[in-house]
């Protein structure tokens, strides 16, 4: 049964103190150089090396501008326009200020409540809320991260910099004379995703972005390595946000769904347009990445692989990781978040020499909810450690060790049989208890802390007794009755050669399947056990469930993890005491597309 609701279902969800600008030309460092220049006017909102709230919101200037995109995506004979609501402080004549943009598909022709307005406007920033094409009162069509959405939002930055036309409701020309030429983008979830996508166009004037719990590839958001998370996901998303001002846009939703190719789950040219990592080399903006380590809606690989591309390209960047799920960190973490965020915007948008280049690159909330920092991320002593999988005879669970570890006599070929269409997280419980529907590999008790920082990769040499099969790998931290699932990722064996094409399997034939596991930063504490649990999964929601029996060749299977710390206990496979668990967490992702989209929407509020 199709999961796309009837159109309209989405609606039911639903010159004061006197100070001047500071130093020009900050030196190049880890985070790069802010374009700082002396101003010819007073900046009362700058106090020393920071902005301060001196403007009264009751006196703020508000205006609505309709920005022309330059396209007629509805094919109705008129250029599509983006509705932009701007709030800015009542500055002195000639003063110029930066613009912070919060673009979203979620305004739904209602009041636009964005926390950034009340926080930044008193501090000398203009804040614009921008409705994506085909949403709210913007014209054109929504297209789930495609060119309509990206280029339509990009037009707002072009307008602010005098390269696109904007008008007020009466048709008169709107010009951003108050703008200093620097714009930033910020937002959570889809709202942060649009920041990534616009930055990947290389648009001039976008100085920095803060993507929070944001997507960097829509393909990896809607499916795990060839396995769609839901049937009809793209169609549901587009219908949820679209205003359907035209029949053309309404008719486009099923076309988008068809081109996303649920039946195979393959990556194609339609997805490549929505893969912003491919265009990371265009990014000119600095990037402050923010993500929850327990986010199972926009999974952590979205920030991990984006970060890796930014690092490879030497793009100025910073990282804020917390232990929460899919949330707005401003409300959840207070000054721990807002202080570095303000410092970031002050440096890149106001040109204030505030010492940012000397700050740690990463701010991370640790497992006990305290905060730590790293000069660079991943930390400099992190190494990609290849860990072998083995099943020593007489051991109560398989072993997870370094490649040089001696494990003695071991069983090479391990078989297990799928027991549900999709396994639940409870399958990682009691890892030393024999079960026929999983494989478990455990380290000895750790002699000291071991830290994972980054993206792990698993390789399995496997054969199955069916023409289709999927697998899931879960990295688990076991301690004192608790099984904490650090990261989980699934993959379709039919895509073993490429995510671009699915192949029918030959039962009994050996295949090699390699896939990346969601990024993470986790300290496995002393006396904990590091675990890997492998299960079989249904490879596509559109096919009938047929239990798969799989055999893994452990001699040619391994997991590579970015690790630092005391790795000595990974160099042996000793006897294991029985491990009994009382709890398994954190919460696993929902299998209900309606709940999943609700989380996606609520995360941006």
N, C-alpha and C positions, 0 to 999 in steps of 0.2 A: 504493500500500500504506500502510495506517495506520501511524504511527510510535509509537503508544502501546504500551508494553511490557505484558506480563501483570502483574497485581497482585503486589506483593511484589518486583518487580525492583529497587526502590530499596535494599532491604536488602543487596544484593550490592555496592553502591557504598561501599559504605560504610566608768586613773587612774594616770598614769605620770609625766609631766614637769611639768604645771602651766602652762598658758597660757590666756588667755581670748580670746573672740571679739573681732573688730575692728569698726571703724567702721560706723555705721549710715548709710543714705541716701547712697550714692555719687551724684555729680551726673550729670544726663543728658548723654550725649555721643553720639558716633557709634554706639556699641554699646549704648547704653541704660543703665538703672539696675539694679543688683543689689539685691534686697530683703535688706539686711543689718541685723541687729538685735543688740543686746547680749544675750548669753546669761547665764543665772543659774547656770551650772555651768561647771566647768573644761573646757577643750578641749585636752588635752595633744597632740593631733595637729596643732595649729596652731602654727607657729613663725614669728612675724613676719607676712609677707604670703603664706604658703603652707602647705599641709598637708605633713606629713612622716610617713614610715613608722615609727610607734612601737608598733603593736600586733603581737603575735606570732600568726601564722596558726595555730599549734598550739593556741592558746587561743580561736580564733574560735568564735562561736556559729553553728550551722547548723540550719536547720529547713525542713520541707516544708509548704507551705500549699496547700490546694485552694480556689481562689477561684471563687465562683459568678458566672456571667455574667448571670444573670437570664433566660436563654433556654433553651428545649428544642429545639435545632436538629436533634437526632436523632429527635425525635418518639417518644421511648421513655418519656415520663412523668416524667422526672427532669431537673432543671436541669443544664445543662452546666457543667463545672468546668475550670479551668485549673490545671495543675500548676506551682507556683512553688517553686523551690529558692533559699533565701536564705542568704547567708553575711554575717555582720556582726561587727565587733569587739566584744570583751567590755568594754564601756564601763562607767563608774561609774553607779550608780543615778541615774536622772533625766536622764542625758545623751541628747540627741537628735541624730540624724545623718540625712543625706540618703540617698536610694535611687537607685542606678543600675540600670537595667533593660536586660538583653540578651535580647530576645525572638527566637525562631527556630523554623522548622519542621523543623530539621535534627538534633534530639537523638536521634531514632530509638530511644527506650527504652534508651539507653546512658548512659555517663558524660558528664556535662556539663562539658567542659573549656572555660572561658572565661578568657582572659588577664586580663580586667578584675578578676576576683576577687582574684588574688594581687597585683595592682598597687594597687587602690583600697582594699581592706579594711584593710590596715595603715595607711592614711592617713585613716581615720575615715569611711569610706563603707560603707554596706550595698550588696551587689550581689545582684541577683536574676536568675536565668536562668528564662525564661518559655517554655513550650511552646505554640505557637499551637494554636487549636482543631483537633481532629481529627488531631493529631500527637503523637508520644511517648505519654505517659499522660494527656494532656488529652482530654476528651470533646468532643462536638460534631463538626462536619465542617469540613474544610479547604475553601477556596473561591478560592484564587489571588487574594489581595488584596481580596476582597469584604468585605461587612459582617460575616460570621461571624468572619473573622480580625481585623478592625479592632476591632469592639466587644468581642470576647472579650478582646483584649489591653488595651483601655482599662479593662476591669473591674479589672485589677490595680492601676492607679493609683487607681481609685475605692476599692478595698479599703484601700490604704495610707493614704488620707485619710478612712477611716471611712464611706464611702458604699456599700460592698458587703460582703457576708458572706464570710468565709474560715474554713476549718476545718482542723484537723490530721487526720491519718489516723484517729484514734480518734473523730472527730466533734466534739471540743471546739472552742469558738470561738477563732479566732486573731485577735489585734488587734496592729497595729504601733505599740505604745506608744513605741517607740524612734525613730519617724520624725519628722523636723522639718517635714514638710509639703511638702518639695521633692523632686521626682523628675526624673531625666534618663533618656533612652534613647540607646542606642548600638548599632551593629552594622554589618556589612558585607553588601552584596548584599541578599538577601531580608530579612536581619536588620535592615539599615538602612532598607529600604523600609517595614517596619512602623512604624519611628519616624516617618517622614514621614506615614504614614497616620493614626496615632493623634494626632499633633500637629494634623492637619487637622480633627479632631473638635472642637478647642477645649477639651478636657478640663481642668478645674481641677486644679492640682497638678503638671501636667507643665511644668516650668520651662524645660528646655532639651533639645535633641536633637542628636545627632551622627550624621547619616546618611552612611555611608561607601559609595561605589560603589553608591548606592541608586537605586531606581526612583521617579520621581514620577508616571509614567503608564504603566500596564501595556500600553496599546495601543501606545505608542511603543517599548516593550521588545520586544514580540513581532512587530512589523512596521514597515516603513519607509514611512510615508506611503501606506498602502494595499496594500503588498506584504508578505505574510506571509513571515517568514524561514524558517519550517518548517511542514510539514503536521502538524496535531495537537499544536501546541505547548502549548496550555492543558491538554489532557487528559494529556499527558506530565508536566507540572509537578505537577498535582494528584495523579496516581497516585504520583509519586516520593516525596511527603512524607506521604501519608495513612496513618493507622493502620488505617483501615477497621474500626472497632469495630462498625459496624452496616451492614446491607445498604443502608439508606437512603443512607449516605455513599458506599458503593461505587457505587450506581446514579446518584449525582449527578455523577460524573466525566464520563460521556459527555454529560450535559445541559449541563455547563459548556462542553465543547468545541463543542457545536452552537451555543450562544448566542454564542460568540466569533466565529462566522461567517468561517471560513477561505475559503469559496468566493468571497466578494466582497472580503474584506479591509477592509470598511468599519467605521467608528467607529459605535457604537450606544449605547443606554442601558445595556447590560450593561457596556460599557467605561467609560462616564462614572462609574459607581460606583467604578471603579478608577483614576480620574484625579484625583489628589489636588491638582493645581494648581487645579482648579475650586473647591476649598474652602480655598485658601490664606488667604483673608480670615478664617477661623476661628482661624488659628494664634495662640496666645498665648505659645508658647515661643520662646526665642532658638534660633537654628539655626547650627551649625558644620558647613558643608558640606565634605566630603572626597571627592576623586575623582582617578582616574588619567587622565592625558591620552591614554594609549594603550589605554584600556579599550574593547575592542570587544565585550564581553559586555553589560554595562550601559553603553550608549553615553553619550558626554558630553552629549548633548542633555538627558539626564535631570537632570543638575545644572544645565545652562545655563538651561533654561526654568523650573525650580523657583526658581533664583536670581533670575531676572528678575521673577517674581511676588513673591518676598519683598521685593525692592528696591522694586517699585511700591507695595507696601503699607507700606513703612517698617519692616519687621520686623527686629529686632536679629539680626545675622548676621556670620559670618566664613567665610573660604574657605581651604582647604588643597588645592593642586593639585600632583601629582607626575607624573613621567614614566613611572611604572609602568603595568601593566595592571590586571587585576581581582584586587587583592591586599589583604591586611590590612596597613595601613601601620605598625602597632605593631611588627611583626616586620621590616618592610622598611626603615624609616627611623629607628628608634630614638628618641633624644632630640629629633631634629628635629621629630618628631610628638608624642611623649608630653609634652614640656615645654609647648607651647601648649595641648594638650588638658587637662592638669592645671590650668593657669591658668584655662582656660575653666570647668571644673567647680568649681574653688575659688571663683570669682567668683559663679557663678549658683546653686550648690547649697549651698556653705558660707557664702556672704555675706561673703567676705574682700575687703577693699579692696586689690586687688593691682595696680592700674594698668591693667587690661585695656581700659577704654574709650579709653585713649591709644595702644593698640597698633595697628599696621597692620591693615587689614581683610583683606588677602590675603597668604598665604604661598605662594610658587610655586617649585617646582624647575625650573630653567631647562634648556635643551637640553644644556648641558655638565655637568649634574648638580649645579651650585652652587645656592644658595638665594637668593631675592630676596623683597622685600616691596613692597606697594603700599598707600598710605594708603586708597584706595578702589578697588573693582573693579567694572566695568572702570575703568582709569585715567582721570583727569579729562580728558585731552587726546584721548581716543578719540572718533572720529567715524564715523558710518555712511557709508562711501565707496562710491558707486555706480560700478562699473567696467563699461565697455562691452566687448563681444566683437566683434572684427572680424577680417577676413582680408585684410590688405594684399597687393596683388599683388607677387610676387617675394620675399616673406618666407617663411622655411622653416617657420613655424608661425603660427597665428593670434595676434592681439595681445590683451593684457589691459591696458587703459589707463583713465585717468580719462575722464569724459564730455567734457571740453574738449580732449582730445588730438587732434591732426591726424594722421590715418593715411594720407592720400593715397587713391589709387584702391584699392578693395577689393571683394572678391567678397561679395555680400550673402547669398546662399542657399547653405548648406553641407549636403551630404548624406553619410551614412555608413550602413553596413549591419551589423547585429548579427552577430557571428561565434561566439557561444556562448550557451547559455541564461542563464548568469550570468557576467559578465566577471570575470577574476581581476586582482589588482593588477598583474600583469606588464604589463598593457595601458598603464600610464603610462610604461614604459621608453622611452628614446631618443625624446624628444618632438619633435625636429626631423625625424625620419624619417617620410615620408608613409605613412599607413595608411588603409585604407578602412573600418575598424571603430571609429573614434573621432574626436572633435574635440578639438584641443589649442589652448589659448590661453595665451600666455606673456608675462610682462612683459619689458622689457629688463633687463639686469643691474642690480640695485639699487645706487644710488649711496650708500646708507646704510641702516641697519637700518630695517625696517618691522615693526611689531608688530600682530598680530591678537589681540583680546581680546573674546570673546563669541561671538555666533551670527551666521553669515552666512546670507543668503537668495539663492536663485537663481530667476530667471524665464526661461523659454524660450517663445518662440513657435515652434511646431513642428507639422509634419504627418507622418503615417506612412502606410504602405501596408497596414496590418492593422487588424483590429477591436479589438486590444488591444496595449498596449505599455507598457514601463516604462523609466525612465532612472536613471542614477546619475551623480552629480557628485563628483569627487574634487579637493580642493584639495591641491596638491603643492608642496613646497619642493625645488628642484633645485640641486645644488651638488657639484662635484668627483666626478662619477660616481655620486652618490647621489640617488635619488628618494625623498624622505620624504613619505609620505602623511599630511598633517596632519589631514584629516577627510574622511569619505565618507558620503554619504546617498543612498538611492534613493527613487523615487516612481513611482506608477502614473498614467499619463496619463488613464486612465479615471476617476480621481478629480479631474479638473482643476477641477471646480466646487466640490466639497466632499469631505472625508474621510468624510462621512456616507452617501454613495451613489456607486455605481460606474455609469458609463455605457459602453455599447458605442460604439466610435469609428467615425466615417465615414472610410474611407480617402480621403486627399487633402484633407481638411478641416483648416484651421488651428485650433490650440488654443493657449491660454496656460496654462502650468502653473507654479505658484510653490510652492516648498517650502524649509523651513529645513534648513541643513546643521549637523551636529553642532558644538556649541560647542567653543571651543579657546582656548588662550593660547600663541601661537607668535611668536618673533622670527625673521623672515626676514632673515638677516644680509647685510651689504654684499657685493656681487658674486654673490649668489644670484639665481635667477629664481623668481618667484612664478607658479605654473601652475594651470590649471583643465583637467581632462580629463573629457569627457562621453561616456558610452557608453549603449547600449541594453541593457535587461535583460528577462528574462521577468517579466511582471507578477503571476504567481501560481504557486506550486509545483504546484497542482492541474491546470493546463492543459498541453497539449502544447507543445513548443518549436517556434515558427515564426519564423525570422529576420525581423526588422523592418528596413526601410529608412526612415530618418528624414531630414527636411530641416528645418534650423533657420534661421529668419530672424534673422540677427545684429543687424539694425538695431533689432529689438524684443525683444532678449534681453540680459540683464545679470546680474551678481552684485553684491550689496551686502555689503560686509565691514566690520566694526568695526575701524578701523585707527588707528594713531598712528605717529609717527616721520617719516622722510624719504620723502615721497610724490612727490618730483620725478621720479624715474625711472619712475613710472607715468603721467607726462604726455606720453610720447612712445612711438612704435613704430618703433624703428630696426632695422637689420639684426641678425640673430642668427647667432652662430657655432654650428656643429653641437654639439649636446649629446648625449653618449654616456653611458649609465648602466651601472654594473656591479652595483649593488644596489638593491633596492626594499624598503622596509620602512615601518613595523613590521609584524609579522604580521597578516594579514587575518583577519576572523572566520571561525570554523569553519562549514561547511555541514552538519555532522553534529549532529543534535539531541542525541544522547547525549553527545558531547564538549562541546557548549554547556552542557548542564545540569551536567556534571561541573565545568566552570569556575565555574558559578554557585554550586555547593555548596562547592568548594574555596576560593573567594574568601572565604567566611565563616569559615573555620577559623583 
